[in-house]
Amino acid sequence: MTNAPANQRALPAEWAPQSGVMLTWPHDQSDWQPYLAEIEPVYINIARAVCKHERLLVCCRDERHVDHVMLQLKSGHIDLRNVSLHIAPSNDSWTRDHGPITLLQDGAPVLLDFVFNGWGGKYAAELDNKITRRLHAQGAFGATPIVTMDLVLEGGSIESNGKGTLLTTTQCLLSRKRNPHLTRAQIEQRVVQFFNLKHVLWLEHGHLEGDDTDSHIDTLARFCDAHTIAYVQCTDPSDAHYPDLHMMEQELHALRDAEGKPYRLVPLPWPQAKYNADGKRLPATYANFLIINGAVLAPTYRDAADAVALARLRECFPERDIVPIDCLPLIYQFGSLHCISMQLPSGVLPPL
């Protein structure tokens, strides 16, 4: 990557044209085992919504799992002409973080395979870290080239506006359990070089209880266009999140784009607190939406704030359908819709 002319590289925004979406389907050898009856319908709903607009690449654990997933998709009345299934053993299903990050080189896609170490060693990730390379070796991405990177970096930790600006958090990218040998300046230098960035925006504040990622940006604040950021807003001073999210909101108001202009900020509502059976609070966030061709898949949580969140997202994406996806089962494993998916820009997937 260092030999490629920087002015010919670009990190596309999520709303750029896509060839498809990648999912790693949950299975009984993962932490999803007790929740499969609840979680698979969520995946089916996501698959159905994606296949109405673009293609779907599904990573399965083994041949038995392929048969099971195919049966699930058929029972969900999903157009299988838009689906390709491939085998790569997985520890878990958080595709946003173990899937490829796509760079455009001279307008053509290149897959960047960063190191995934289970969010700083919190969970086993040896299989997940090999998924992208295994899929590539099988031809899942056609002739799209792949570059293996020597940096721990998760897709959920970065947001691109498609114009050379990256939004991220210090709590994640500067975690000493990810790249302990690198300083903040060195990490910023690397991502600027890799992605040909003009501007890196760092948030020092913002977290969700139950989040294992050390404050991934895709749980907190998201670009909706080059000059609009939707973010989670807590307005309840009695909530434990209020002080830090209030400071994050102040940081967002202080941000300026590459031309020195403030961003248009759209607050997303705060759902009622959700807890698991052990009384642990779960990270319900409306910022974890997925942008696809012609639509935005929006997480909902069977909460009164769902309707407000959907209305706010319609303001942000007036030319796209807003498709609600019940994601309450997803947060029982501490993630949501964006966390389990990875968009694949136009040109990545081979013709069916």
Residue pairs with C-beta under 8 A, 6 or more apart in sequence:
1 9
1 112
1 147
1 149
1 193
1 194
2 193
4 105
6 193
6 196
7 196
8 105
8 106
8 196
9 103
9 104
9 105
9 195
9 196
10 103
10 104
10 162
10 164
10 195
10 196
11 101
11 103
11 104
11 160
11 162
11 166
11 195
11 196
11 197
12 102
12 104
12 160
12 162
12 345
13 160
13 161
13 162
13 163
13 223
13 225
13 226
14 160
14 223
14 290
14 291
14 343
15 162
15 224
15 225
15 291
16 162
16 345
16 346
17 293
17 345
17 346
18 54
18 292
18 293
18 343
18 344
18 345
18 346
19 54
19 55
19 344
19 345
19 346
19 347
19 348
19 349
20 50
20 54
20 55
20 56
20 57
20 82
20 343
20 344
20 348
20 349
21 50
21 54
21 55
21 56
21 57
21 290
21 292
21 341
21 342
21 343
21 344
22 56
22 57
22 58
22 59
22 95
22 99
22 100
22 341
22 342
22 343
22 344
23 43
23 46
23 47
23 56
23 57
23 58
23 59
23 93
23 95
23 340
23 341
24 58
24 59
24 88
24 90
24 92
24 93
24 94
24 95
24 98
24 99
24 128
24 131
24 340
25 43
25 58
25 59
25 60
25 61
25 65
25 69
25 93
26 32
26 35
26 36
26 39
26 40
26 43
26 92
26 93
27 33
27 36
27 60
27 61
27 65
27 90
28 36
29 61
30 90
30 91
30 92
30 93
31 92
31 333
32 39
32 92
32 93
32 333
35 329
35 332
35 333
38 329
38 332
39 329
39 330
39 333
40 72
41 329
42 325
42 326
42 327
42 329
42 330
43 72
43 340
44 72
44 73
44 75
44 76
44 78
45 76
45 325
45 326
46 290
46 297
46 325
46 337
46 340
46 341
47 56
47 58
47 73
47 76
47 78
47 83
48 76
48 77
48 78
49 292
49 295
49 297
49 323
49 325
50 56
50 82
50 292
50 297
51 78
51 79
51 82
51 83
52 79
52 295
53 292
53 293
53 294
53 295
54 82
54 292
54 293
55 82
55 83
55 84
55 349
55 352
56 82
56 83
56 84
57 83
57 84
57 86
57 135
57 140
57 344
57 349
58 69
58 83
58 84
58 85
58 86
59 86
59 87
59 88
59 90
59 95
59 131
59 135
60 66
60 69
60 85
60 86
60 87
60 88
61 87
61 88
61 89
61 90
62 87
62 89
63 87
65 87
66 85
66 87
69 85
70 80
70 85
73 80
73 83
74 80
81 352
82 352
84 140
84 349
84 352
86 135
86 138
86 140
87 138
88 127
88 130
88 131
88 134
88 135
88 138
89 127
90 98
90 127
90 128
90 131
91 118
91 123
91 124
91 125
91 126
91 127
91 128
92 123
92 125
92 128
92 333
93 340
94 128
94 156
94 335
94 339
94 340
95 340
95 341
95 342
96 154
96 155
96 156
96 218
96 338
96 339
96 340
96 341
96 342
97 116
97 119
97 128
97 154
97 155
97 156
97 157
97 213
97 339
98 116
98 125
98 128
98 129
98 131
98 132
99 131
99 132
99 155
99 342
100 111
100 112
100 113
100 132
100 136
100 141
100 146
100 342
100 344
101 111
101 112
101 114
101 153
101 155
101 158
102 109
102 110
102 111
102 112
102 344
102 345
102 348
103 109
103 110
103 111
103 112
103 194
103 195
104 110
104 345
108 347
109 144
109 344
109 345
109 346
109 347
109 348
110 144
110 145
110 146
110 147
111 132
111 136
111 141
111 144
111 145
111 146
111 147
111 348
112 146
112 147
112 149
112 194
113 132
113 133
113 136
113 146
113 147
113 148
113 149
114 149
114 151
114 152
114 153
114 154
115 129
115 149
115 150
115 151
115 152
115 153
116 125
116 128
116 129
116 152
116 154
117 125
117 129
117 152
117 177
117 178
118 124
118 125
118 128
119 154
119 212
119 213
119 214
120 175
120 177
120 178
120 214
121 177
122 212
123 212
132 146
133 146
133 148
135 141
136 144
136 146
139 350
140 349
141 344
141 348
141 349
141 350
142 348
142 349
142 350
142 351
143 350
144 347
144 348
149 194
151 179
151 187
151 190
151 194
152 178
152 179
153 173
153 178
153 191
154 172
154 213
154 216
155 218
155 342
156 213
156 216
156 217
156 218
156 219
156 338
156 339
157 168
157 169
157 172
157 173
157 213
157 216
157 217
157 218
158 166
158 167
158 168
158 191
158 217
159 166
159 167
159 168
159 217
159 218
159 221
159 222
159 223
160 166
160 167
160 195
160 223
161 167
161 223
161 225
161 226
161 227
162 223
162 226
163 198
163 226
163 258
164 196
164 197
164 198
164 199
164 258
165 197
165 198
165 199
165 200
165 201
165 226
165 257
165 258
166 191
166 195
166 197
166 199
166 200
166 201
167 201
167 203
167 217
167 221
167 223
167 229
168 191
168 200
168 201
168 202
168 203
168 217
169 202
169 203
169 204
169 206
169 214
169 215
169 216
169 217
169 220
170 184
170 202
170 203
170 204
171 204
171 206
171 207
171 214
171 215
172 178
172 213
172 214
172 215
172 216
172 217
173 187
173 191
174 184
174 187
175 214
179 187
182 190
188 200
191 197
191 200
192 200
198 258
199 257
199 258
201 255
203 215
203 217
203 220
203 221
203 248
203 251
203 252
204 247
204 251
205 244
205 245
205 247
205 248
205 251
206 215
206 220
206 221
206 232
206 244
206 245
206 247
206 248
207 215
207 220
207 241
207 244
208 215
208 219
208 220
208 232
208 241
208 283
208 284
208 285
209 240
209 241
209 280
209 281
209 282
209 283
210 280
210 281
210 282
210 283
210 331
210 334
211 219
211 283
211 334
212 334
212 335
213 219
213 335
216 339
218 287
218 288
218 338
218 339
219 232
219 283
219 285
219 287
219 288
219 336
219 339
220 231
220 232
220 248
220 285
220 287
221 229
221 230
221 231
221 232
221 248
221 252
221 287
222 229
222 230
222 231
222 287
222 289
223 229
224 230
224 266
224 316
224 317
225 316
226 257
227 257
227 261
227 263
227 264
228 263
228 264
228 265
228 266
228 316
229 252
229 255
229 263
229 264
229 265
229 266
230 265
230 266
230 267
230 268
230 287
230 312
230 313
230 316
231 248
231 249
231 252
231 265
231 266
231 267
231 268
231 287
232 245
232 267
232 268
232 270
232 285
232 286
232 287
233 245
233 249
233 267
233 268
233 269
233 270
234 241
234 242
234 245
234 246
234 270
235 242
235 270
236 242
236 270
239 270
239 273
241 270
249 267
252 263
252 265
253 262
253 265
255 262
255 263
256 262
256 263
257 263
266 312
266 315
266 316
267 312
268 285
268 286
268 287
268 309
268 312
268 313
269 286
269 305
269 308
269 309
269 312
270 305
271 284
271 286
271 301
271 303
271 304
271 305
271 306
271 309
272 303
272 304
272 305
273 281
274 281
274 282
274 284
274 301
274 303
274 328
274 331
275 281
275 282
276 282
276 332
282 331
282 332
282 334
283 331
283 334
283 335
283 336
284 301
284 303
284 328
284 331
284 336
285 299
285 336
286 298
286 299
286 305
286 309
286 312
286 313
287 338
288 299
288 327
288 335
288 336
288 337
288 338
288 339
289 296
289 297
289 298
289 299
289 313
289 337
289 338
290 296
290 297
290 337
290 338
290 341
290 343
291 317
291 320
291 343
292 343
294 320
294 321
295 320
295 321
295 322
295 323
296 313
296 317
296 320
296 321
296 322
296 323
297 323
297 325
297 337
298 309
298 310
298 313
298 322
298 323
298 324
298 325
298 337
299 324
299 325
299 327
299 330
299 336
299 337
299 338
300 306
300 309
300 310
300 324
300 325
300 326
300 327
300 328
301 326
301 327
301 328
301 331
302 326
302 328
306 324
310 322
310 324
313 322
314 322
325 337
327 336
327 337
330 336
330 337
330 339
330 340
